[in-house]
Amino acid sequence: MTEEQSGEFSKEDLKKGLENIFASILGEAGRAAQEVLSAHENDPAILEATEALRELDYRRFKHALLRRHDQLTDALFKTVHGDNHHLLFLLKKQDFVSQHIRNLFVDVEGTSCCADKERTVMRALVRHYHSGKQIAFNYDAEYTYMLPEIVLRDHDSIIAYFDGLYRLYYGNPKPYLAEMLKIAQQAQAAKAAAAVDAN
């Protein structure tokens, strides 16, 4: 009886199937992006950015396209929320911030619920920088899988870590490195305590 007759798939069949699924998803995303570009292909900023890309002129590319987008984003934000630099940074650079937070949870607490924990911390930061609300998680709730277990558990540690990321992004790594040292020490202490509890 062959694999096809038994209803089983080989590893190669599964691999090819997954590759086809991902190629289809990526192909659709690429087509959508191409449609957006086609709708704006005669825009002067797009034409200038295209020429800058051809010449590998990174400064001109930023000025032609990225700076314009930043100016629009900044104006929209200011219209809705006024001057709030930390909240603006958090919203504009959310990929940078959330990836650092998620990777921190993966490194210290493992992959289990790391995305939920990252979203919990991101939402808490947005609320804090929008309204000034103190960050406090309810560890007595019925469900706490989305709450940090070892790091970023309280207001001060979350704000200090975010401030470190904020400064790192703008070229000052010292506060971030100081926070990472504290976090490494905290993680080591938690690991040692878990080992004692296990014995």
Backbone bond lengths (Angstrom), bond angles and torsions (degrees), N, CA, C in turn:
res aa  C-N    CA-C-N  psi(-1)  N-CA   C-N-CA  omega(-1)  CA-C   N-CA-C  phi
1 M - - - 1.460 - - 1.530 109.39 -
2 T 1.317 118.05 129.00 1.464 122.04 -179.48 1.521 109.90 -82.43
3 E 1.352 115.67 168.52 1.467 120.21 178.71 1.522 111.19 -61.81
4 E 1.351 116.36 -37.65 1.462 119.29 179.99 1.523 110.62 -63.86
5 Q 1.339 116.52 -38.50 1.459 120.07 -179.09 1.523 111.44 -71.50
6 S 1.338 117.10 -33.70 1.466 119.40 -177.25 1.526 111.93 -82.00
7 G 1.313 116.81 -8.44 1.462 119.95 -179.94 1.523 112.81 84.19
8 E 1.330 118.31 5.31 1.455 121.59 178.47 1.514 109.70 -93.57
9 F 1.360 114.00 154.30 1.458 119.88 178.29 1.514 108.78 -116.15
10 S 1.312 116.01 144.25 1.456 119.97 176.30 1.532 108.75 -77.52
11 K 1.315 116.19 165.32 1.468 120.56 176.03 1.522 110.16 -60.46
12 E 1.307 116.48 -36.88 1.462 120.73 -180.00 1.534 110.63 -65.08
13 D 1.359 116.47 -40.66 1.470 120.16 177.47 1.528 110.80 -62.20
14 L 1.334 116.44 -44.11 1.466 120.76 179.38 1.524 110.55 -63.65
15 K 1.334 115.60 -42.90 1.457 120.00 179.66 1.525 110.81 -61.02
16 K 1.325 117.01 -46.36 1.467 120.89 179.44 1.527 111.25 -63.27
17 G 1.326 116.09 -40.30 1.460 120.08 179.13 1.522 111.87 -62.65
18 L 1.328 116.56 -45.02 1.466 120.52 178.95 1.526 111.09 -65.68
19 E 1.326 116.81 -41.05 1.465 119.96 177.98 1.524 110.76 -60.57
20 N 1.334 117.13 -40.28 1.463 120.74 178.88 1.524 111.60 -65.55
21 I 1.342 116.45 -39.87 1.469 120.16 179.03 1.524 109.92 -63.08
22 F 1.345 116.75 -48.80 1.466 119.95 -179.14 1.520 111.57 -65.88
23 A 1.314 117.90 -37.27 1.471 120.54 178.10 1.520 109.85 -63.04
24 S 1.330 116.56 -39.21 1.461 120.74 179.08 1.523 111.18 -65.19
25 I 1.344 116.07 -44.37 1.475 120.25 179.53 1.522 110.15 -63.04
26 L 1.328 116.52 -48.51 1.459 120.38 -179.11 1.525 111.37 -65.51
27 G 1.327 116.37 -35.89 1.455 119.91 177.83 1.519 111.82 -63.22
28 E 1.321 116.65 -40.90 1.466 121.01 178.94 1.526 110.40 -65.69
29 A 1.333 117.05 -42.47 1.467 120.60 178.28 1.528 110.16 -63.04
30 G 1.332 116.46 -40.19 1.462 120.49 178.32 1.518 111.96 -64.66
31 R 1.329 116.23 -40.61 1.474 120.02 178.39 1.529 110.73 -64.54
32 A 1.323 116.84 -41.44 1.465 120.24 179.45 1.525 110.47 -63.61
33 A 1.340 116.72 -42.31 1.468 120.37 178.59 1.523 110.93 -64.05
34 Q 1.328 116.72 -39.44 1.459 120.99 179.19 1.528 111.19 -65.11
35 E 1.325 117.39 -36.67 1.468 121.33 177.42 1.523 111.15 -64.00
36 V 1.340 116.06 -42.17 1.470 120.12 177.78 1.525 109.79 -62.23
37 L 1.324 116.68 -45.75 1.462 120.41 179.59 1.525 110.84 -62.19
38 S 1.329 117.10 -43.35 1.470 120.92 -179.41 1.523 111.63 -60.57
39 A 1.318 116.61 -35.79 1.467 120.39 -179.74 1.527 111.79 -67.88
40 H 1.340 116.84 -20.33 1.469 120.36 -177.21 1.534 112.84 -120.39
41 E 1.321 117.46 15.49 1.464 119.91 -171.61 1.530 114.24 -63.82
42 N 1.319 118.41 -21.67 1.469 120.42 178.79 1.519 113.12 -97.46
43 D 1.316 117.03 3.18 1.463 121.91 176.90 1.532 108.15 -64.87
44 P 1.328 118.36 131.01 1.471 120.36 -178.48 1.539 113.47 -55.20
45 A 1.319 116.86 -36.91 1.470 119.20 179.56 1.525 111.00 -65.87
46 I 1.335 116.78 -38.30 1.469 120.72 178.37 1.522 110.21 -67.80
47 L 1.329 116.66 -41.62 1.462 120.28 178.78 1.528 111.12 -62.81
48 E 1.329 116.51 -43.92 1.463 119.71 178.90 1.529 110.87 -66.28
49 A 1.335 117.70 -41.18 1.465 121.20 178.55 1.518 111.33 -63.89
50 T 1.333 116.60 -37.74 1.464 121.05 178.33 1.524 110.46 -62.30
51 E 1.331 115.65 -46.20 1.469 119.82 178.78 1.529 110.71 -63.38
52 A 1.321 117.07 -40.74 1.468 120.87 178.66 1.528 111.09 -62.95
53 L 1.329 117.08 -39.44 1.466 120.56 177.47 1.528 110.96 -63.91
54 R 1.314 115.87 -42.42 1.478 119.69 179.19 1.526 111.20 -59.95
55 E 1.327 115.30 -35.84 1.467 120.32 -178.13 1.532 111.97 -91.45
56 L 1.330 117.06 0.04 1.472 122.93 -176.27 1.529 111.83 55.26
57 D 1.328 114.81 35.91 1.464 121.34 178.43 1.531 107.79 -91.48
58 Y 1.334 115.71 89.50 1.467 120.49 -173.02 1.523 112.94 -64.94
59 R 1.332 116.87 -33.66 1.467 118.95 -179.95 1.530 110.91 -69.73
60 R 1.303 116.55 -43.43 1.470 120.75 178.13 1.521 110.76 -65.25
61 F 1.348 116.77 -38.60 1.463 120.49 177.28 1.525 110.40 -60.29
62 K 1.327 116.44 -46.12 1.471 119.64 179.06 1.520 110.67 -61.50
63 H 1.320 116.14 -44.63 1.461 119.73 -178.81 1.535 111.77 -64.84
64 A 1.312 116.92 -39.91 1.465 121.05 -175.39 1.524 112.13 -70.72
65 L 1.305 117.52 -41.14 1.460 119.51 -169.70 1.527 113.30 -121.40
66 L 1.318 116.25 -54.16 1.463 119.25 -173.62 1.521 112.39 -67.78
67 R 1.334 117.55 -41.79 1.466 119.78 -179.95 1.525 110.37 -64.11
68 R 1.323 116.82 -38.76 1.468 120.45 178.50 1.527 110.35 -61.58
69 H 1.323 115.93 -43.98 1.466 120.72 178.28 1.530 110.17 -63.33
70 D 1.328 117.38 -42.93 1.464 121.32 178.18 1.524 111.19 -61.51
71 Q 1.324 116.65 -42.36 1.467 119.92 179.97 1.528 111.13 -62.95
72 L 1.317 116.10 -41.76 1.459 120.43 178.01 1.522 110.60 -63.91
73 T 1.333 116.86 -45.02 1.465 121.66 178.90 1.520 110.72 -61.48
74 D 1.331 116.61 -45.95 1.466 120.59 -179.68 1.521 111.79 -61.92
75 A 1.331 116.62 -42.48 1.465 120.07 179.95 1.520 111.28 -65.35
76 L 1.329 117.08 -42.58 1.460 120.88 177.75 1.517 110.59 -61.98
77 F 1.321 116.75 -46.73 1.463 120.76 179.90 1.522 111.02 -59.97
78 K 1.335 116.70 -46.55 1.464 120.56 -177.74 1.524 111.12 -63.26
79 T 1.327 116.82 -35.65 1.462 120.64 177.61 1.530 111.17 -62.89
80 V 1.318 116.64 -38.31 1.466 121.19 -176.52 1.524 112.34 -87.68
81 H 1.340 117.49 -41.28 1.471 120.38 -171.38 1.525 114.98 -121.66
82 G 1.311 118.96 -1.24 1.457 120.25 -179.28 1.518 111.42 72.15
83 D 1.341 115.72 -155.43 1.468 120.99 -179.73 1.521 109.52 -86.28
84 N 1.300 116.01 109.16 1.460 121.68 178.54 1.532 106.18 -149.40
85 H 1.316 115.65 83.10 1.469 121.12 -170.56 1.524 113.47 -60.66
86 H 1.328 117.41 -39.54 1.466 119.09 -178.32 1.532 111.38 -69.18
87 L 1.316 117.41 -41.34 1.460 119.95 178.47 1.532 110.39 -67.01
88 L 1.322 117.12 -41.05 1.461 120.60 177.38 1.531 110.32 -60.03
89 F 1.321 117.04 -45.97 1.461 120.78 178.58 1.526 110.40 -60.88
90 L 1.316 116.67 -44.42 1.464 121.62 -178.82 1.526 111.19 -60.76
91 L 1.315 117.69 -39.74 1.463 121.01 -179.71 1.532 111.69 -77.01
92 K 1.325 117.56 -41.72 1.466 120.21 -178.76 1.519 112.91 -72.87
93 K 1.297 116.54 -35.57 1.471 121.38 -175.57 1.522 111.29 -110.34
94 Q 1.326 116.23 31.47 1.462 119.98 -175.00 1.515 113.38 -61.26
95 D 1.322 118.56 -32.40 1.466 119.73 177.36 1.527 110.50 -64.01
96 F 1.316 116.30 -44.48 1.464 121.60 178.42 1.527 110.74 -59.44
97 V 1.324 116.60 -49.41 1.468 121.30 -177.09 1.528 110.96 -68.17
98 S 1.327 117.19 -49.15 1.469 119.58 -175.36 1.524 112.08 -66.08
99 Q 1.346 117.72 -35.66 1.466 119.21 178.08 1.521 111.46 -65.71
100 H 1.323 116.97 -39.40 1.464 119.79 176.32 1.532 110.73 -63.35
101 I 1.313 116.32 -43.89 1.467 119.88 -179.10 1.524 110.18 -64.45
102 R 1.317 116.58 -47.23 1.469 119.80 -179.54 1.527 111.07 -61.39
103 N 1.325 116.96 -45.74 1.459 119.98 179.73 1.524 111.91 -63.77
104 L 1.327 116.68 -33.73 1.460 120.11 175.86 1.529 110.28 -62.53
105 F 1.329 116.35 -45.80 1.467 119.37 178.11 1.528 111.52 -63.06
106 V 1.314 117.22 -41.45 1.466 120.35 178.43 1.522 110.13 -60.55
107 D 1.324 116.96 -46.18 1.462 121.27 -177.15 1.528 112.83 -66.56
108 V 1.326 116.97 -39.19 1.464 120.19 -173.50 1.524 112.88 -96.09
109 E 1.338 116.92 -40.71 1.461 120.24 -173.03 1.526 113.65 -110.38
110 G 1.315 117.44 -6.98 1.458 121.11 -178.93 1.520 111.46 93.88
111 T 1.325 115.65 175.67 1.466 120.73 -174.02 1.524 113.83 -79.05
112 S 1.317 116.93 -17.96 1.466 119.91 -177.20 1.528 111.16 -60.43
113 C 1.305 116.30 119.41 1.475 124.70 176.52 1.530 113.48 60.83
114 C 1.334 118.26 20.59 1.467 119.76 -177.77 1.529 111.73 -62.56
115 A 1.325 117.77 -35.43 1.470 120.23 178.86 1.525 110.75 -68.43
116 D 1.330 116.89 -38.57 1.472 120.42 177.84 1.525 110.56 -64.73
117 K 1.322 116.59 -42.50 1.465 121.03 179.36 1.528 110.77 -65.00
118 E 1.325 115.83 -41.76 1.465 119.74 178.55 1.529 110.51 -61.12
119 R 1.331 117.39 -44.99 1.476 120.49 179.11 1.526 110.98 -64.00
120 T 1.323 117.21 -38.26 1.467 120.94 178.72 1.521 110.39 -60.54
121 V 1.321 116.47 -46.16 1.462 120.62 -179.01 1.530 110.62 -69.07
122 M 1.323 117.91 -41.70 1.469 120.35 178.70 1.526 110.98 -61.19
123 R 1.326 117.49 -45.78 1.480 120.23 178.92 1.519 111.05 -62.21
124 A 1.329 116.36 -40.06 1.471 120.36 179.42 1.528 110.39 -63.64
125 L 1.335 116.58 -40.97 1.466 120.29 178.08 1.522 111.16 -64.32
126 V 1.319 117.07 -44.20 1.473 120.38 179.06 1.524 110.08 -60.12
127 R 1.338 116.78 -46.73 1.482 119.98 178.95 1.524 110.51 -61.21
128 H 1.320 116.09 -43.48 1.470 119.40 -178.42 1.531 111.05 -62.37
129 Y 1.322 117.03 -48.52 1.457 119.00 -176.68 1.525 112.65 -76.01
130 H 1.313 117.63 -16.09 1.459 120.10 175.17 1.524 111.22 -84.20
131 S 1.330 117.26 -48.13 1.467 120.04 -172.40 1.522 114.27 -115.65
132 G 1.329 117.20 -6.29 1.458 119.78 -176.39 1.518 112.97 81.04
133 K 1.334 116.10 8.28 1.462 120.59 -177.67 1.527 110.77 -64.02
134 Q 1.324 115.36 129.74 1.460 122.42 177.23 1.534 108.95 -64.17
135 I 1.308 116.73 138.68 1.462 120.97 179.78 1.522 108.84 -85.17
136 A 1.320 115.84 120.56 1.470 121.47 178.33 1.518 107.87 -147.26
137 F 1.314 116.51 118.99 1.463 121.23 179.12 1.519 110.10 -93.67
138 N 1.325 115.90 146.41 1.464 121.79 179.67 1.527 109.65 -94.25
139 Y 1.317 115.37 96.22 1.463 120.18 180.00 1.528 112.48 -80.07
140 D 1.327 117.25 -3.38 1.465 121.12 176.87 1.523 112.27 -96.40
141 A 1.327 117.16 2.14 1.468 121.10 -178.88 1.524 110.00 -68.83
142 E 1.327 115.08 164.10 1.460 120.27 -179.62 1.528 111.29 -63.53
143 Y 1.329 117.16 -41.09 1.462 121.76 179.61 1.520 109.18 -116.09
144 T 1.323 116.08 124.09 1.469 120.38 -178.90 1.529 111.86 -130.49
145 Y 1.333 116.86 13.71 1.462 120.32 -178.67 1.525 112.71 -58.48
146 M 1.345 116.68 -25.36 1.461 120.85 -176.12 1.531 112.70 -90.34
147 L 1.328 116.17 2.57 1.459 120.09 -177.95 1.530 110.87 -98.35
148 P 1.324 116.49 142.82 1.461 119.88 176.82 1.531 110.82 -59.24
149 E 1.331 115.85 141.92 1.461 120.33 -178.06 1.524 112.55 -99.16
150 I 1.335 116.78 -37.42 1.470 119.88 -173.16 1.518 111.71 -118.25
151 V 1.314 117.34 -46.93 1.470 121.63 -176.61 1.525 110.42 -116.84
152 L 1.328 115.77 160.11 1.479 122.95 178.64 1.524 110.97 54.66
153 R 1.305 116.18 45.61 1.472 121.75 -178.07 1.525 113.26 -92.04
154 D 1.335 117.40 -17.78 1.464 119.43 -174.18 1.523 111.02 -136.72
155 H 1.307 114.33 170.60 1.463 122.03 -176.11 1.530 112.14 -54.82
156 D 1.318 116.15 -53.51 1.463 119.73 -173.92 1.531 112.47 -61.19
157 S 1.335 116.85 -43.13 1.469 118.60 -177.97 1.525 111.30 -69.65
158 I 1.318 117.68 -36.02 1.469 120.58 178.82 1.522 111.06 -67.57
159 I 1.324 116.84 -46.05 1.468 120.76 -179.44 1.531 110.42 -65.21
160 A 1.330 117.09 -40.91 1.469 120.32 179.21 1.528 110.44 -63.88
161 Y 1.321 117.41 -41.74 1.465 120.25 179.37 1.532 110.44 -65.95
162 F 1.333 116.59 -45.47 1.459 119.62 178.41 1.521 110.96 -61.39
163 D 1.323 117.41 -43.28 1.461 120.59 178.95 1.529 110.36 -61.33
164 G 1.340 116.48 -37.69 1.457 120.00 175.89 1.518 111.57 -61.86
165 L 1.341 116.72 -43.28 1.471 120.71 177.84 1.529 111.17 -64.50
166 Y 1.329 115.40 -41.81 1.466 121.16 179.11 1.530 110.12 -57.34
167 R 1.309 116.01 -47.74 1.468 120.93 -178.88 1.533 111.48 -70.56
168 L 1.337 116.25 -37.42 1.467 120.23 177.12 1.523 110.33 -59.72
169 Y 1.320 116.39 -44.45 1.463 120.52 -179.11 1.527 111.22 -58.45
170 Y 1.328 115.90 -37.09 1.465 120.14 -178.07 1.531 112.62 -93.78
171 G 1.347 116.49 18.48 1.458 120.08 169.19 1.514 117.25 94.87
172 N 1.331 118.46 7.71 1.465 120.80 177.97 1.527 108.57 -115.27
173 P 1.330 118.63 94.55 1.467 120.70 -174.49 1.528 114.80 -80.49
174 K 1.341 119.43 -12.01 1.465 120.65 -172.54 1.532 113.82 -58.91
175 P 1.345 119.97 -48.68 1.474 118.15 179.07 1.533 112.70 -62.51
176 Y 1.324 116.52 -36.71 1.471 119.93 178.32 1.521 110.44 -64.95
177 L 1.319 116.68 -45.66 1.462 120.00 -179.78 1.523 111.20 -64.24
178 A 1.338 117.42 -37.40 1.471 120.73 176.88 1.526 110.27 -62.69
179 E 1.333 117.08 -41.95 1.471 120.53 178.21 1.520 111.14 -66.40
180 M 1.325 116.88 -40.23 1.465 119.98 179.11 1.524 110.96 -64.31
181 L 1.320 117.68 -34.44 1.465 120.40 176.36 1.526 110.03 -65.02
182 K 1.334 117.07 -44.60 1.472 120.74 177.30 1.526 110.39 -60.24
183 I 1.313 115.94 -44.15 1.468 120.69 -178.76 1.517 110.62 -64.21
184 A 1.326 117.09 -41.27 1.469 120.49 178.77 1.522 110.41 -62.74
185 Q 1.328 117.04 -41.01 1.460 120.55 177.86 1.531 110.97 -65.97
186 Q 1.305 116.77 -41.23 1.462 122.12 178.27 1.531 110.49 -63.49
187 A 1.316 117.12 -43.35 1.464 121.14 179.55 1.522 110.79 -65.47
188 Q 1.338 116.62 -39.92 1.469 120.59 178.51 1.523 110.65 -64.15
189 A 1.328 117.30 -41.97 1.469 121.18 178.58 1.530 110.87 -64.08
190 A 1.342 117.01 -39.87 1.462 120.70 178.75 1.522 111.03 -65.95
191 K 1.319 115.98 -38.98 1.476 121.10 178.93 1.528 109.78 -65.54
192 A 1.331 117.16 -42.51 1.470 121.19 178.78 1.526 110.63 -64.38
193 A 1.332 116.77 -41.46 1.479 120.70 179.18 1.521 110.45 -65.21
194 A 1.332 117.91 -39.17 1.466 121.09 178.37 1.518 110.59 -64.53
195 A 1.338 117.05 -37.85 1.472 120.75 -179.88 1.531 110.00 -66.40
196 V 1.336 116.75 -38.80 1.470 120.65 177.81 1.523 109.90 -65.42
197 D 1.334 117.14 -43.65 1.471 121.95 179.18 1.518 111.55 -62.62
198 A 1.338 116.45 -35.07 1.464 120.66 -178.89 1.519 111.59 -69.65
199 N 1.329 116.79 -27.92 1.479 120.23 179.46 1.480 108.52 -88.29
